[in-house]
Amino acid sequence: MPVRTSQSSQGSRGRGIGLGLALASAVAFGGSGVAAKPLIEAGLDPLHVVWLRVAGAALVMLPLAVRHRALPRRRPGLLAGFGLLAVAGVQACYFAALSRIPVGVALLVEYLAPALLLGWVRFVQRRPVTRAAAVGVVLAVGGLACVVEVWSGLGFDALGLLLALGAACCQVGYFVLADQGAEAGDEAPDPLGVIAHGLLVGAAALTVVARPWTLDWSVLAGTSDLNGTPVAAGVLLAWIVLVATVLAYVTGVLSVRRLSPQVAGVVACLEAVIAAVLAWVLLGEHLSAPQITGGVVVLLGAFVAQSSAPAKDSARPVARGGPDDPERELSAPGATA
């Protein structure tokens, strides 16, 4: 049947584009830590770096927020949740953890999020979970035990680990909220509008917490040390704002809309690998063999836990919107038979 073949082809292309966007987002997010840590070591408070990152990105996206100015009236809860969890919560917890533990370790803990997302699907959305998914969670937790070297009496800063875990919880909110509203089809909120307003909400919340009026602006006029190489602080900040925030959020949210929170979460795990490699090469942060092994097991566990979750398939001929259908289509406008 030609119509079915055409829909299948479009669905395959859509998934391919979604995977490409998810990979681009992982690379962009993965470069944030290595650019932020030199600024923190140069004298900036971690919360000040987060505020600069989010406020700068909010300014870049401000024209889109103006264009979608009706969105706060239509979806105030979505924008508030996205701004407080997916923007302010993730960034504040991650950067605070970054000041206490290595970049690679902070991200590996943060990327327990796919396993936590599985718990959300099972216990909050009350959807079935496969045995493979449960095995993946066990692998992820076991790998984390190797990363933090529990046999040595928790060698890493306990508060740093808790902050990284907080970032993981907030990242679950990022994947869930990025997909919210997509079931509305053509009436779904524009993802760029959600990101723009979410950044504004996040910047406002961080302004209260970070108190940027106490920021040492002179640090941004100087240079920061990148493993022995002086780099202009302004260049590092521009990378954090334009690439590691604006580009990362745009490609990330678009990938969730084309795939699903679970599948996008699997690809996002690559961020931990990318960040760990960059930290090793650019910052000289070396991990021990057990920690590297544990990190691989964490990523393997996250992948196994989520690999059974199907991507959104616009060619699947099922009725959409059923609350009891665990594989129901969430965002395929115009995909009716």
N, C-alpha and C positions, 0 to 999 in steps of 0.2 A: 504494500500500500504506500503510495508516494508521500502522503501526508505524514505517516508515522516515521518514514525514513528521514524526511526533512526535519521533523522535530528532534529525532535522535541525534542527527548531525549537529543541529543547533545546540542541543544539550551538551554534546561532547566538546564543542568549541567553547561553550560557556564555562565548563569545568576547567578546560585548559587555561583559559584566561584567568579564572579564579585562582588556580594553583600558581600561575605566574605572579599575580598580584600578591598572594600570600607570601611567596618567596621574596619578592621585592620588599615587602613590609618587614620580614624577618631580618633581612640584610640591613635595612635602614635603622630599625630598632637596635640591632646588635652593635652598631657603631656608636651608640650614645654613651655607654659607660667609659670607653677609652678616651672620649673627648671631654667628658665631664670630670673624670678623676683628676687630671692635671689642674683644672680650675679649682677644685676643692683643695688640693694640696697647695695651691698658690695662695690660699687664704679665704676663699669664698665659702660661706656656710652652705651645706648641702641643700637646705631649703631655699636659699637664695638662688642657687643654680636651677632648681626646679621652677621657681617663680619666673626667672628670666626665660627659661625654656618655654613654659606655657604661655606667659604673657606675650612673648615675641611671636609665638605661633598664632595666638589669638589676634594680634594686630595684622598678621599676614592674611588671615582668613576673615577679617572683619567685613570686607565687601560682600562675601558670601552670606554672612550673618544678616547684613542689611537686606540682601536680595530675598532671603527667606525669613523676613521679620515676622511673618504670621505664624511661624512654627511654634514659638513659645506658648501661644494661646491654644494651639491644637494639641501639642504633646509636652506639657510642662514637666510631667513626671519623668518621661524618657530623657529629656535634656538635663534635668537636675541629677538624675542617677548617672548618666554618662559623664557629666562634668565632675561629680564628686568621686565616683569610683574609677571609671575608666581613664580619667585624666589626672585629677588631683591625687587620688588615693594611690594609684599605681606608681606615679612618678615620685611622690613624696616618700613613700615607703622604700622604694628601690634606691633612691639617691641617699636616703638616710642610712640604709644598709651598706651602700657602697663606701661610705666613710669609715666603716668598721670592719668589713670583710672584703676579700678580693672580688674583682668584677665577676670572674667565672663562677665562683661559689654563690654569689648573690643571685646570678641569673639561673643557676641550676636549681636553687631552692625555689625561686620564683616560678620556674617551669614545672613545679608540681601542679600548676593550674589545670592542665588537661585531666589529671587524675581527680582533682577537686571538682572539675566540671562534670565528670562522670557521676560523682555523688549528687550533684545538682539534678542531673537528668533522672537518676534513679529515685531519689527521695523527695524532691520537690516537684518535678514534672511527672513523677510516678510512671516512668517509662521503663520497659524491661532492659536489663543489662546482661550481656553475655558472660559466659565463664571466662572467655579470653580477656574481657575487660577487667574482671576481678584479678586475674593473674597479672595484668599490666600494672594495676595499682600496687600489688605486693612487690613487684620488681622495682617500681619507682621509689617506694618507701625504703626498700633494702639498699638501693643505689644511693639514696640520700644519706643513709647511715654511714656509707663508705666516704661520701663527700665530706661530711663533717667529722669523720674519724671518731666515732663514738667510743671506740676502745681506748682512746687516749684521754678520756674525761672531757669530751666536748672541747676540742682544741680551739674552736673559733668563738668569737664573742657571742654570747647568748642573745644579747639584745639585737645584734646585727642579724642573727638568724631569724629572730621573731619578726623583725622588720621585713626581711625578705619573704617570710611566709605571709605577712600581711599584704605584700605586693602580689603574691600568688592569689590570695582571696579576691583582691580588687580586680585582678586580671580575669577571673571568672566572670565578674560583672561586666568587664569589657566585651567578652565574647557573647554573653547573653544579651546585653543591651544593644550591641551592634546589629543583632538580628531582629530586635523588637520592631514591630510595625511592618515588617516585610510581608506578613500575611495579608496585608491590606491591598496587595496588588498595585494597581495604578495609583491608589490613594496613599501608598506608603510614603513616609517622610523621606525627603531627599537626603541621602547619606552625607553629602557635603554640607548641607544645612545642619544636620545633627552634629557633625564634627565641629563646625564653626561655633555654634551656640554652646556645645559642650566645652570647648576651649575657653569661652568667655566665662562660663560658670566656674570652671576649674581655676581660672586666673583670679576671679573674685574671691573664691574660697581660700586660695593660697596666699592672697594678699593679707588676709586676716591672720593667717598662721605664720607666714614667713617674715612679715614686717619689713618690706623692702626698703623702707626709709632708713634702715640701719645698715644697708648694703654698702660694702667698701667698693665704690665704683672705680677706684684707682687701679684695682686688679685687672679690670678689663682693658685698661690702656697699656698694660705691660705685656710680658710674655710668660708663658707657662712651660714647665719642663716636661717634655714627652720622652721619658726614658733617656735623658741626657741631651735631647734636641730641643732648643728653644723654639716655641711656636707662639705666634701672636694669639693672645687670649680672645680677641675679637673673631679670629678665624674659627677657633674651636666653638665659640658661641654660635656663630652663623651656621656651622655644620649641625649643631644640636637642634637649632630652631627649624631650619629649612629641610634638612634631610631626616634627622632622627625623630622629628616630631610631625611636621606638616606632611611630608611625603609618607612617613611611616603610618600615620593614622589614616590618611586617605586610602592608600593601597590596602591597609589592613581591614578597614570597614567594608570596602568594596569587595574584598575577597570573601568575607563572612556572608555578605548578601548573595554571592554567587555560589558558595559552597554550603557550609553549615557551621555553627559554632564549633562542633566537635572536630570536623575535618580541618578547618582553618587552624584550630588549636594544635593539631598534629604538626602541620607545616611550620607553625610559629615556634615550635620547639627548636628549630634550627637556629633561632636567635641565640640560644645559649651556647651552641657550638661556635657560631661566628664570633660572639663576644669573647668567649674563652680563648679562641685562637688569636684574635686581635690583641687581647690583653697580654697574651704570652709574647707576641711579636713586638708590640709597640710599647708596652709598659713593663715588660720583663717579669710578669707575675707567673711563676712556675708552680704547677701543681704536682703533687706526688703521684706515683703510679697507682696507689689505691684510690686516690681522688679522681684521677682520670677514668679509671675503670668504673667507679661509682657514677660518674657523670654519664658515661655511655649507658649504664644500666638504667639510670633515671630516664634518659631519652627513649631507650628501648621500651621501658615500661609504659611511658606516656603514649608511645606509638601503638603498642599492643592494646592498650586500654581503649583507644579511640578508633583503631583501624576498622572495627566492626560497624561503626556508625556510618551510614550511607550518606553520600553527598546529595544535595538537592538535585533531583532529576526531573527536568521539565517534561521529559517524554513519558514518565510513568503514568499510565492511564488509570488513575485512581481519583476518587472524590476527594477534594481538598477541604481542609478546615475541620475535619472530624476530630474532636478532642481526645478520642481514645485510640487514634491511629498513630503509632510510634514513629512512622516514617512519612508522615503527612508533609505535603509540599508547603513550604513557608513563603517562598518568594519566586513565583514564576508567573508574572503578569502576562496574560494573553496565552497561557499554555493549556486552555481548555480544549477539549476535543474538537 
